[in-house]
Amino acid sequence: MLMLGWTTIGTEAAANVLARSLIESQIAVCVQIDGPITSIYRWDDEIQSEQEFRLSVKFFADQNELLEAHLNKAHPYENPEWIAVEATHVTEKYLSWAKANSSHLSL
């Protein structure tokens, strides 16, 4: 099953490094970088407003644990955002391309 996940990171350079590492390792099949965006959140009991870059990560469900471990190791944040959902519809042509370009277990 193809999934879509999101994380954010502080700089465009760091976003590119993280995206490339996910593709080179074949954990993800595609990573898109948006930004800059503004994230507003509470951290250490204070409201923060930071410029970040959002990574939209396409990957297969069987790679989620590996992807999370990779993020925890490679991401500079103490508590990196990772939110993932199932893709409810994917064209057959795109799905075939994704399978051919990943280390997905059930090829």
Backbone atoms as SQL, in Angstrom:
CREATE TABLE atoms (id INTEGER PRIMARY KEY, chain TEXT, resi INTEGER, resn TEXT, atom TEXT, x REAL, y REAL, z REAL);
INSERT INTO atoms VALUES
  (1, 'A', 1, 'MET', 'N', 0.839, -1.164, 0.000),
  (2, 'A', 1, 'MET', 'CA', 0.000, 0.000, 0.000),
  (3, 'A', 1, 'MET', 'C', 0.895, 1.242, 0.000),
  (4, 'A', 2, 'LEU', 'N', 0.594, 2.173, -0.875),
  (5, 'A', 2, 'LEU', 'CA', 1.346, 3.418, -0.949),
  (6, 'A', 2, 'LEU', 'C', 0.850, 4.371, 0.140),
  (7, 'A', 3, 'MET', 'N', 1.792, 5.046, 0.765),
  (8, 'A', 3, 'MET', 'CA', 1.505, 5.972, 1.856),
  (9, 'A', 3, 'MET', 'C', 2.023, 7.352, 1.479),
  (10, 'A', 4, 'LEU', 'N', 1.517, 8.355, 2.183),
  (11, 'A', 4, 'LEU', 'CA', 2.005, 9.716, 2.046),
  (12, 'A', 4, 'LEU', 'C', 2.282, 10.234, 3.449),
  (13, 'A', 5, 'GLY', 'N', 3.507, 10.699, 3.668),
  (14, 'A', 5, 'GLY', 'CA', 3.885, 11.193, 4.987),
  (15, 'A', 5, 'GLY', 'C', 4.466, 12.587, 4.905),
  (16, 'A', 6, 'TRP', 'N', 4.434, 13.283, 6.043),
  (17, 'A', 6, 'TRP', 'CA', 4.939, 14.651, 6.101),
  (18, 'A', 6, 'TRP', 'C', 5.871, 14.826, 7.277),
  (19, 'A', 7, 'THR', 'N', 6.906, 15.613, 7.031),
  (20, 'A', 7, 'THR', 'CA', 7.774, 16.098, 8.088),
  (21, 'A', 7, 'THR', 'C', 8.194, 17.511, 7.721),
  (22, 'A', 8, 'THR', 'N', 8.728, 18.231, 8.684),
  (23, 'A', 8, 'THR', 'CA', 9.242, 19.573, 8.416),
  (24, 'A', 8, 'THR', 'C', 10.669, 19.658, 8.922),
  (25, 'A', 9, 'ILE', 'N', 11.406, 20.627, 8.371),
  (26, 'A', 9, 'ILE', 'CA', 12.812, 20.805, 8.730),
  (27, 'A', 9, 'ILE', 'C', 13.159, 22.278, 8.545),
  (28, 'A', 10, 'GLY', 'N', 14.197, 22.749, 9.208),
  (29, 'A', 10, 'GLY', 'CA', 14.465, 24.171, 9.312),
  (30, 'A', 10, 'GLY', 'C', 15.003, 24.899, 8.099),
  (31, 'A', 11, 'THR', 'N', 15.727, 24.214, 7.216),
  (32, 'A', 11, 'THR', 'CA', 16.313, 24.912, 6.068),
  (33, 'A', 11, 'THR', 'C', 16.087, 24.127, 4.785),
  (34, 'A', 12, 'GLU', 'N', 16.148, 24.838, 3.672),
  (35, 'A', 12, 'GLU', 'CA', 16.003, 24.172, 2.374),
  (36, 'A', 12, 'GLU', 'C', 17.161, 23.212, 2.127),
  (37, 'A', 13, 'ALA', 'N', 18.361, 23.591, 2.534),
  (38, 'A', 13, 'ALA', 'CA', 19.520, 22.710, 2.359),
  (39, 'A', 13, 'ALA', 'C', 19.329, 21.408, 3.139),
  (40, 'A', 14, 'ALA', 'N', 18.873, 21.505, 4.382),
  (41, 'A', 14, 'ALA', 'CA', 18.629, 20.307, 5.193),
  (42, 'A', 14, 'ALA', 'C', 17.506, 19.466, 4.596),
  (43, 'A', 15, 'ALA', 'N', 16.485, 20.119, 4.046),
  (44, 'A', 15, 'ALA', 'CA', 15.385, 19.398, 3.392),
  (45, 'A', 15, 'ALA', 'C', 15.904, 18.601, 2.202),
  (46, 'A', 16, 'ASN', 'N', 16.775, 19.201, 1.411),
  (47, 'A', 16, 'ASN', 'CA', 17.342, 18.502, 0.258),
  (48, 'A', 16, 'ASN', 'C', 18.201, 17.317, 0.676),
  (49, 'A', 17, 'VAL', 'N', 18.999, 17.486, 1.717),
  (50, 'A', 17, 'VAL', 'CA', 19.839, 16.384, 2.209),
  (51, 'A', 17, 'VAL', 'C', 18.963, 15.232, 2.688),
  (52, 'A', 18, 'LEU', 'N', 17.940, 15.532, 3.475),
  (53, 'A', 18, 'LEU', 'CA', 17.052, 14.496, 3.995),
  (54, 'A', 18, 'LEU', 'C', 16.295, 13.810, 2.865),
  (55, 'A', 19, 'ALA', 'N', 15.767, 14.585, 1.928),
  (56, 'A', 19, 'ALA', 'CA', 15.030, 14.013, 0.795),
  (57, 'A', 19, 'ALA', 'C', 15.923, 13.077, -0.014),
  (58, 'A', 20, 'ARG', 'N', 17.127, 13.524, -0.333),
  (59, 'A', 20, 'ARG', 'CA', 18.048, 12.687, -1.117),
  (60, 'A', 20, 'ARG', 'C', 18.408, 11.404, -0.378),
  (61, 'A', 21, 'SER', 'N', 18.584, 11.490, 0.939),
  (62, 'A', 21, 'SER', 'CA', 18.933, 10.287, 1.700),
  (63, 'A', 21, 'SER', 'C', 17.793, 9.271, 1.676),
  (64, 'A', 22, 'LEU', 'N', 16.549, 9.747, 1.690),
  (65, 'A', 22, 'LEU', 'CA', 15.397, 8.838, 1.621),
  (66, 'A', 22, 'LEU', 'C', 15.282, 8.175, 0.249),
  (67, 'A', 23, 'ILE', 'N', 15.620, 8.912, -0.808),
  (68, 'A', 23, 'ILE', 'CA', 15.559, 8.357, -2.163),
  (69, 'A', 23, 'ILE', 'C', 16.742, 7.430, -2.415),
  (70, 'A', 24, 'GLU', 'N', 17.950, 7.854, -2.032),
  (71, 'A', 24, 'GLU', 'CA', 19.140, 7.028, -2.250),
  (72, 'A', 24, 'GLU', 'C', 19.034, 5.687, -1.543),
  (73, 'A', 25, 'SER', 'N', 18.440, 5.668, -0.369),
  (74, 'A', 25, 'SER', 'CA', 18.290, 4.427, 0.395),
  (75, 'A', 25, 'SER', 'C', 17.101, 3.595, -0.079),
  (76, 'A', 26, 'GLN', 'N', 16.318, 4.124, -1.001),
  (77, 'A', 26, 'GLN', 'CA', 15.108, 3.501, -1.542),
  (78, 'A', 26, 'GLN', 'C', 14.045, 3.250, -0.476),
  (79, 'A', 27, 'ILE', 'N', 14.082, 4.033, 0.588),
  (80, 'A', 27, 'ILE', 'CA', 13.023, 3.977, 1.593),
  (81, 'A', 27, 'ILE', 'C', 11.778, 4.663, 1.051),
  (82, 'A', 28, 'ALA', 'N', 11.978, 5.767, 0.341),
  (83, 'A', 28, 'ALA', 'CA', 10.879, 6.524, -0.263),
  (84, 'A', 28, 'ALA', 'C', 11.022, 6.485, -1.778),
  (85, 'A', 29, 'VAL', 'N', 9.893, 6.654, -2.469),
  (86, 'A', 29, 'VAL', 'CA', 9.932, 6.668, -3.937),
  (87, 'A', 29, 'VAL', 'C', 9.927, 8.081, -4.495),
  (88, 'A', 30, 'CYS', 'N', 9.454, 9.053, -3.717),
  (89, 'A', 30, 'CYS', 'CA', 9.421, 10.441, -4.159),
  (90, 'A', 30, 'CYS', 'C', 9.302, 11.330, -2.929),
  (91, 'A', 31, 'VAL', 'N', 10.045, 12.421, -2.933),
  (92, 'A', 31, 'VAL', 'CA', 9.934, 13.409, -1.863),
  (93, 'A', 31, 'VAL', 'C', 9.796, 14.776, -2.518),
  (94, 'A', 32, 'GLN', 'N', 8.759, 15.488, -2.142),
  (95, 'A', 32, 'GLN', 'CA', 8.555, 16.847, -2.639),
  (96, 'A', 32, 'GLN', 'C', 8.794, 17.821, -1.494),
  (97, 'A', 33, 'ILE', 'N', 9.444, 18.937, -1.811),
  (98, 'A', 33, 'ILE', 'CA', 9.790, 19.940, -0.806),
  (99, 'A', 33, 'ILE', 'C', 8.990, 21.208, -1.076),
  (100, 'A', 34, 'ASP', 'N', 8.239, 21.652, -0.071),
  (101, 'A', 34, 'ASP', 'CA', 7.464, 22.895, -0.139),
  (102, 'A', 34, 'ASP', 'C', 8.059, 23.891, 0.843),
  (103, 'A', 35, 'GLY', 'N', 8.002, 25.151, 0.469),
  (104, 'A', 35, 'GLY', 'CA', 8.398, 26.139, 1.451),
  (105, 'A', 35, 'GLY', 'C', 9.099, 27.318, 0.834),
  (106, 'A', 36, 'PRO', 'N', 9.386, 28.241, 1.676),
  (107, 'A', 36, 'PRO', 'CA', 9.212, 28.143, 3.121),
  (108, 'A', 36, 'PRO', 'C', 7.748, 28.253, 3.549),
  (109, 'A', 37, 'ILE', 'N', 7.458, 27.612, 4.664),
  (110, 'A', 37, 'ILE', 'CA', 6.148, 27.688, 5.295),
  (111, 'A', 37, 'ILE', 'C', 6.361, 28.225, 6.711),
  (112, 'A', 38, 'THR', 'N', 5.306, 28.663, 7.342),
  (113, 'A', 38, 'THR', 'CA', 5.389, 29.103, 8.732),
  (114, 'A', 38, 'THR', 'C', 4.679, 28.084, 9.606),
  (115, 'A', 39, 'SER', 'N', 5.387, 27.574, 10.601),
  (116, 'A', 39, 'SER', 'CA', 4.803, 26.647, 11.570),
  (117, 'A', 39, 'SER', 'C', 4.644, 27.373, 12.900),
  (118, 'A', 40, 'ILE', 'N', 3.454, 27.271, 13.466),
  (119, 'A', 40, 'ILE', 'CA', 3.173, 27.876, 14.770),
  (120, 'A', 40, 'ILE', 'C', 2.782, 26.743, 15.708),
  (121, 'A', 41, 'TYR', 'N', 3.477, 26.644, 16.836),
  (122, 'A', 41, 'TYR', 'CA', 3.287, 25.512, 17.745),
  (123, 'A', 41, 'TYR', 'C', 3.762, 25.903, 19.143),
  (124, 'A', 42, 'ARG', 'N', 3.449, 25.051, 20.106),
  (125, 'A', 42, 'ARG', 'CA', 3.899, 25.276, 21.484),
  (126, 'A', 42, 'ARG', 'C', 5.083, 24.349, 21.753),
  (127, 'A', 43, 'TRP', 'N', 6.166, 24.909, 22.311),
  (128, 'A', 43, 'TRP', 'CA', 7.349, 24.128, 22.677),
  (129, 'A', 43, 'TRP', 'C', 7.880, 24.689, 23.986),
  (130, 'A', 44, 'ASP', 'N', 8.117, 23.825, 24.959),
  (131, 'A', 44, 'ASP', 'CA', 8.577, 24.248, 26.288),
  (132, 'A', 44, 'ASP', 'C', 7.689, 25.352, 26.863),
  (133, 'A', 45, 'ASP', 'N', 6.387, 25.164, 26.706),
  (134, 'A', 45, 'ASP', 'CA', 5.378, 26.076, 27.266),
  (135, 'A', 45, 'ASP', 'C', 5.368, 27.471, 26.652),
  (136, 'A', 46, 'GLU', 'N', 6.003, 27.623, 25.499),
  (137, 'A', 46, 'GLU', 'CA', 5.979, 28.909, 24.806),
  (138, 'A', 46, 'GLU', 'C', 5.510, 28.714, 23.374),
  (139, 'A', 47, 'ILE', 'N', 4.750, 29.673, 22.872),
  (140, 'A', 47, 'ILE', 'CA', 4.299, 29.614, 21.481),
  (141, 'A', 47, 'ILE', 'C', 5.455, 30.031, 20.581),
  (142, 'A', 48, 'GLN', 'N', 5.728, 29.194, 19.608),
  (143, 'A', 48, 'GLN', 'CA', 6.819, 29.414, 18.657),
  (144, 'A', 48, 'GLN', 'C', 6.242, 29.691, 17.276),
  (145, 'A', 49, 'SER', 'N', 6.962, 30.449, 16.485),
  (146, 'A', 49, 'SER', 'CA', 6.623, 30.679, 15.081),
  (147, 'A', 49, 'SER', 'C', 7.927, 30.584, 14.304),
  (148, 'A', 50, 'GLU', 'N', 8.030, 29.564, 13.459),
  (149, 'A', 50, 'GLU', 'CA', 9.288, 29.293, 12.762),
  (150, 'A', 50, 'GLU', 'C', 9.059, 29.101, 11.274),
  (151, 'A', 51, 'GLN', 'N', 10.026, 29.520, 10.490),
  (152, 'A', 51, 'GLN', 'CA', 10.029, 29.209, 9.059),
  (153, 'A', 51, 'GLN', 'C', 10.610, 27.811, 8.894),
  (154, 'A', 52, 'GLU', 'N', 9.917, 26.971, 8.136),
  (155, 'A', 52, 'GLU', 'CA', 10.361, 25.600, 7.900),
  (156, 'A', 52, 'GLU', 'C', 10.102, 25.226, 6.448),
  (157, 'A', 53, 'PHE', 'N', 10.581, 24.051, 6.085),
  (158, 'A', 53, 'PHE', 'CA', 10.312, 23.458, 4.784),
  (159, 'A', 53, 'PHE', 'C', 9.629, 22.123, 5.025),
  (160, 'A', 54, 'ARG', 'N', 8.551, 21.873, 4.265),
  (161, 'A', 54, 'ARG', 'CA', 7.760, 20.657, 4.431),
  (162, 'A', 54, 'ARG', 'C', 8.184, 19.633, 3.384),
  (163, 'A', 55, 'LEU', 'N', 8.418, 18.412, 3.832),
  (164, 'A', 55, 'LEU', 'CA', 8.703, 17.303, 2.935),
  (165, 'A', 55, 'LEU', 'C', 7.473, 16.415, 2.870),
  (166, 'A', 56, 'SER', 'N', 6.977, 16.189, 1.662),
  (167, 'A', 56, 'SER', 'CA', 5.889, 15.235, 1.418),
  (168, 'A', 56, 'SER', 'C', 6.553, 13.984, 0.864),
  (169, 'A', 57, 'VAL', 'N', 6.411, 12.883, 1.587),
  (170, 'A', 57, 'VAL', 'CA', 7.159, 11.663, 1.294),
  (171, 'A', 57, 'VAL', 'C', 6.206, 10.564, 0.839),
  (172, 'A', 58, 'LYS', 'N', 6.442, 10.017, -0.352),
  (173, 'A', 58, 'LYS', 'CA', 5.665, 8.875, -0.841),
  (174, 'A', 58, 'LYS', 'C', 6.498, 7.621, -0.604),
  (175, 'A', 59, 'PHE', 'N', 5.873, 6.622, 0.031),
  (176, 'A', 59, 'PHE', 'CA', 6.592, 5.403, 0.404),
  (177, 'A', 59, 'PHE', 'C', 5.590, 4.269, 0.578),
  (178, 'A', 60, 'PHE', 'N', 6.090, 3.044, 0.658),
  (179, 'A', 60, 'PHE', 'CA', 5.222, 1.893, 0.882),
  (180, 'A', 60, 'PHE', 'C', 5.124, 1.586, 2.376),
  (181, 'A', 61, 'ALA', 'N', 3.964, 1.103, 2.789),
  (182, 'A', 61, 'ALA', 'CA', 3.673, 0.868, 4.204),
  (183, 'A', 61, 'ALA', 'C', 4.718, -0.022, 4.871),
  (184, 'A', 62, 'ASP', 'N', 5.259, -0.994, 4.136),
  (185, 'A', 62, 'ASP', 'CA', 6.247, -1.886, 4.743),
  (186, 'A', 62, 'ASP', 'C', 7.580, -1.191, 5.026),
  (187, 'A', 63, 'GLN', 'N', 7.722, 0.044, 4.603),
  (188, 'A', 63, 'GLN', 'CA', 8.940, 0.816, 4.848),
  (189, 'A', 63, 'GLN', 'C', 8.775, 1.803, 6.009),
  (190, 'A', 64, 'ASN', 'N', 7.594, 1.867, 6.612),
  (191, 'A', 64, 'ASN', 'CA', 7.327, 2.904, 7.615),
  (192, 'A', 64, 'ASN', 'C', 8.270, 2.836, 8.812),
  (193, 'A', 65, 'GLU', 'N', 8.499, 1.654, 9.368),
  (194, 'A', 65, 'GLU', 'CA', 9.390, 1.548, 10.527),
  (195, 'A', 65, 'GLU', 'C', 10.803, 1.973, 10.167),
  (196, 'A', 66, 'LEU', 'N', 11.276, 1.535, 8.997),
  (197, 'A', 66, 'LEU', 'CA', 12.602, 1.917, 8.527),
  (198, 'A', 66, 'LEU', 'C', 12.677, 3.424, 8.299),
  (199, 'A', 67, 'LEU', 'N', 11.613, 3.987, 7.734),
  (200, 'A', 67, 'LEU', 'CA', 11.567, 5.421, 7.484),
  (201, 'A', 67, 'LEU', 'C', 11.608, 6.200, 8.803),
  (202, 'A', 68, 'GLU', 'N', 10.823, 5.768, 9.782),
  (203, 'A', 68, 'GLU', 'CA', 10.827, 6.438, 11.086),
  (204, 'A', 68, 'GLU', 'C', 12.205, 6.366, 11.734),
  (205, 'A', 69, 'ALA', 'N', 12.846, 5.204, 11.658),
  (206, 'A', 69, 'ALA', 'CA', 14.188, 5.054, 12.229),
  (207, 'A', 69, 'ALA', 'C', 15.178, 5.972, 11.514),
  (208, 'A', 70, 'HIS', 'N', 15.056, 6.059, 10.199),
  (209, 'A', 70, 'HIS', 'CA', 15.925, 6.934, 9.410),
  (210, 'A', 70, 'HIS', 'C', 15.711, 8.393, 9.822),
  (211, 'A', 71, 'LEU', 'N', 14.458, 8.812, 9.968),
  (212, 'A', 71, 'LEU', 'CA', 14.168, 10.187, 10.395),
  (213, 'A', 71, 'LEU', 'C', 14.755, 10.473, 11.776),
  (214, 'A', 72, 'ASN', 'N', 14.574, 9.545, 12.699),
  (215, 'A', 72, 'ASN', 'CA', 15.080, 9.758, 14.056),
  (216, 'A', 72, 'ASN', 'C', 16.597, 9.873, 14.085),
  (217, 'A', 73, 'LYS', 'N', 17.268, 9.212, 13.153),
  (218, 'A', 73, 'LYS', 'CA', 18.729, 9.270, 13.084),
  (219, 'A', 73, 'LYS', 'C', 19.211, 10.496, 12.303),
  (220, 'A', 74, 'ALA', 'N', 18.579, 10.785, 11.164),
  (221, 'A', 74, 'ALA', 'CA', 19.081, 11.801, 10.238),
  (222, 'A', 74, 'ALA', 'C', 18.502, 13.197, 10.466),
  (223, 'A', 75, 'HIS', 'N', 17.373, 13.294, 11.138),
  (224, 'A', 75, 'HIS', 'CA', 16.694, 14.582, 11.309),
  (225, 'A', 75, 'HIS', 'C', 17.331, 15.362, 12.457),
  (226, 'A', 76, 'PRO', 'N', 17.588, 16.661, 12.269),
  (227, 'A', 76, 'PRO', 'CA', 18.230, 17.437, 13.332),
  (228, 'A', 76, 'PRO', 'C', 17.312, 17.798, 14.509),
  (229, 'A', 77, 'TYR', 'N', 15.998, 17.662, 14.355),
  (230, 'A', 77, 'TYR', 'CA', 15.086, 18.039, 15.437),
  (231, 'A', 77, 'TYR', 'C', 15.083, 16.981, 16.537),
  (232, 'A', 78, 'GLU', 'N', 14.875, 17.421, 17.768),
  (233, 'A', 78, 'GLU', 'CA', 14.747, 16.519, 18.912),
  (234, 'A', 78, 'GLU', 'C', 13.520, 15.619, 18.770),
  (235, 'A', 79, 'ASN', 'N', 12.447, 16.184, 18.240),
  (236, 'A', 79, 'ASN', 'CA', 11.187, 15.457, 18.086),
  (237, 'A', 79, 'ASN', 'C', 10.615, 15.748, 16.698),
  (238, 'A', 80, 'PRO', 'N', 11.163, 15.094, 15.651),
  (239, 'A', 80, 'PRO', 'CA', 10.703, 15.417, 14.294),
  (240, 'A', 80, 'PRO', 'C', 9.251, 15.003, 14.062),
  (241, 'A', 81, 'GLU', 'N', 8.537, 15.882, 13.395),
  (242, 'A', 81, 'GLU', 'CA', 7.164, 15.569, 12.988),
  (243, 'A', 81, 'GLU', 'C', 7.199, 14.409, 11.995),
  (244, 'A', 82, 'TRP', 'N', 6.314, 13.430, 12.175),
  (245, 'A', 82, 'TRP', 'CA', 6.102, 12.388, 11.177),
  (246, 'A', 82, 'TRP', 'C', 4.637, 11.986, 11.244),
  (247, 'A', 83, 'ILE', 'N', 3.905, 12.336, 10.212),
  (248, 'A', 83, 'ILE', 'CA', 2.485, 12.008, 10.096),
  (249, 'A', 83, 'ILE', 'C', 2.315, 11.319, 8.757),
  (250, 'A', 84, 'ALA', 'N', 1.667, 10.155, 8.757),
  (251, 'A', 84, 'ALA', 'CA', 1.508, 9.405, 7.510),
  (252, 'A', 84, 'ALA', 'C', 0.081, 8.887, 7.377),
  (253, 'A', 85, 'VAL', 'N', -0.400, 8.865, 6.144),
  (254, 'A', 85, 'VAL', 'CA', -1.738, 8.352, 5.831),
  (255, 'A', 85, 'VAL', 'C', -1.647, 7.442, 4.611),
  (256, 'A', 86, 'GLU', 'N', -2.640, 6.571, 4.491),
  (257, 'A', 86, 'GLU', 'CA', -2.729, 5.698, 3.325),
  (258, 'A', 86, 'GLU', 'C', -3.237, 6.489, 2.125),
  (259, 'A', 87, 'ALA', 'N', -2.681, 6.208, 0.970),
  (260, 'A', 87, 'ALA', 'CA', -3.214, 6.782, -0.269),
  (261, 'A', 87, 'ALA', 'C', -4.442, 5.958, -0.646),
  (262, 'A', 88, 'THR', 'N', -5.588, 6.583, -0.744),
  (263, 'A', 88, 'THR', 'CA', -6.817, 5.842, -1.023),
  (264, 'A', 88, 'THR', 'C', -6.989, 5.526, -2.499),
  (265, 'A', 89, 'HIS', 'N', -6.328, 6.272, -3.359),
  (266, 'A', 89, 'HIS', 'CA', -6.376, 5.965, -4.789),
  (267, 'A', 89, 'HIS', 'C', -5.051, 6.366, -5.424),
  (268, 'A', 90, 'VAL', 'N', -4.474, 5.435, -6.161),
  (269, 'A', 90, 'VAL', 'CA', -3.231, 5.676, -6.893),
  (270, 'A', 90, 'VAL', 'C', -3.402, 5.041, -8.263),
  (271, 'A', 91, 'THR', 'N', -3.081, 5.764, -9.322),
  (272, 'A', 91, 'THR', 'CA', -3.207, 5.173, -10.657),
  (273, 'A', 91, 'THR', 'C', -2.270, 3.978, -10.782),
  (274, 'A', 92, 'GLU', 'N', -2.678, 2.997, -11.555),
  (275, 'A', 92, 'GLU', 'CA', -1.865, 1.792, -11.751),
  (276, 'A', 92, 'GLU', 'C', -0.498, 2.128, -12.331),
  (277, 'A', 93, 'LYS', 'N', -0.470, 3.062, -13.263),
  (278, 'A', 93, 'LYS', 'CA', 0.794, 3.437, -13.896),
  (279, 'A', 93, 'LYS', 'C', 1.761, 4.041, -12.868),
  (280, 'A', 94, 'TYR', 'N', 1.261, 4.930, -12.006),
  (281, 'A', 94, 'TYR', 'CA', 2.112, 5.535, -10.979),
  (282, 'A', 94, 'TYR', 'C', 2.544, 4.482, -9.961),
  (283, 'A', 95, 'LEU', 'N', 1.629, 3.606, -9.575),
  (284, 'A', 95, 'LEU', 'CA', 1.950, 2.562, -8.608),
  (285, 'A', 95, 'LEU', 'C', 3.033, 1.633, -9.149),
  (286, 'A', 96, 'SER', 'N', 2.951, 1.277, -10.423),
  (287, 'A', 96, 'SER', 'CA', 3.981, 0.437, -11.050),
  (288, 'A', 96, 'SER', 'C', 5.331, 1.134, -11.024),
  (289, 'A', 97, 'TRP', 'N', 5.328, 2.422, -11.356),
  (290, 'A', 97, 'TRP', 'CA', 6.574, 3.191, -11.313),
  (291, 'A', 97, 'TRP', 'C', 7.132, 3.207, -9.890),
  (292, 'A', 98, 'ALA', 'N', 6.268, 3.436, -8.899),
  (293, 'A', 98, 'ALA', 'CA', 6.704, 3.499, -7.505),
  (294, 'A', 98, 'ALA', 'C', 7.315, 2.172, -7.060),
  (295, 'A', 99, 'LYS', 'N', 6.686, 1.070, -7.410),
  (296, 'A', 99, 'LYS', 'CA', 7.217, -0.249, -7.044),
  (297, 'A', 99, 'LYS', 'C', 8.576, -0.494, -7.673),
  (298, 'A', 100, 'ALA', 'N', 8.740, -0.051, -8.905),
  (299, 'A', 100, 'ALA', 'CA', 10.005, -0.257, -9.614),
  (300, 'A', 100, 'ALA', 'C', 11.133, 0.606, -9.050),
  (301, 'A', 101, 'ASN', 'N', 10.794, 1.625, -8.283),
  (302, 'A', 101, 'ASN', 'CA', 11.797, 2.562, -7.785),
  (303, 'A', 101, 'ASN', 'C', 11.893, 2.581, -6.267),
  (304, 'A', 102, 'SER', 'N', 11.602, 1.442, -5.652),
  (305, 'A', 102, 'SER', 'CA', 11.702, 1.347, -4.196),
  (306, 'A', 102, 'SER', 'C', 12.224, -0.028, -3.815),
  (307, 'A', 103, 'SER', 'N', 12.496, -0.197, -2.541),
  (308, 'A', 103, 'SER', 'CA', 12.877, -1.515, -2.040),
  (309, 'A', 103, 'SER', 'C', 11.657, -2.191, -1.412),
  (310, 'A', 104, 'HIS', 'N', 10.478, -1.834, -1.918),
  (311, 'A', 104, 'HIS', 'CA', 9.201, -2.395, -1.453),
  (312, 'A', 104, 'HIS', 'C', 9.266, -3.918, -1.488),
  (313, 'A', 105, 'LEU', 'N', 8.829, -4.577, -0.414),
  (314, 'A', 105, 'LEU', 'CA', 8.984, -6.025, -0.272),
  (315, 'A', 105, 'LEU', 'C', 8.123, -6.858, -1.208),
  (316, 'A', 106, 'SER', 'N', 6.915, -6.422, -1.495),
  (317, 'A', 106, 'SER', 'CA', 6.019, -7.269, -2.287),
  (318, 'A', 106, 'SER', 'C', 5.941, -6.802, -3.736),
  (319, 'A', 107, 'LEU', 'N', 7.081, -6.829, -4.402),
  (320, 'A', 107, 'LEU', 'CA', 7.105, -6.422, -5.811),
  (321, 'A', 107, 'LEU', 'C', 6.428, -7.472, -6.627);
